[in-house]
Amino acid sequence: MFFRHALAGSILIIGAVTGADAAQTPDACTLLSLAEVSQAGGLVVTDSDRVSTTEGTTCQFRARSGRSVTISLWPATPERFPELRETLELGGETETVSGVGDAAFYWADRIYAHKGRQGITVYFTGDNAREPDRKTLEAVKAIAAAGLAKL
């Protein structure tokens, strides 16, 4: 599991683009409202907090159930997105996801997607965090699709 989290951090390196593009990264805490995250994720979200990051923006949305949804927005390039996938595959299998942005894939319990030069990652954490089931994967897909639709 540590290896997967270390690899997930590679998104900051592989997804990095110029400073001008980074300045245009939207705010992950305002991209979707609490109600939109609740509806797309199938849980009742009560509040959110910004998470410190070196590239892009990250927000954790907390739900009544004890679970949280993390949304990270980061500058991406269509040319380098496949490199991100290849790097993450060193820590486990990926699965192509259709219908989300220009390209998307599941890796472990999260979805990585991009639309143009904007990347998004969505995943759940909390007391019920476990190996992903199809319901969890569909929920992160719905949240990512809702977020990218607003960009």
PyMOL commands that set and color helices and strands:
alter all, ss='L'
color gray80, all
select helices_A, chain A and resi 2-8+11-14+19-23+28-31+34-41+81-91+134-149
alter helices_A, ss='H'
color red, helices_A
select strands_A, chain A and resi 45-51+57-63+67-75+94-96+103-107+110-115+118-126
alter strands_A, ss='S'
color yellow, strands_A
deselect
rebuild
show_as cartoon
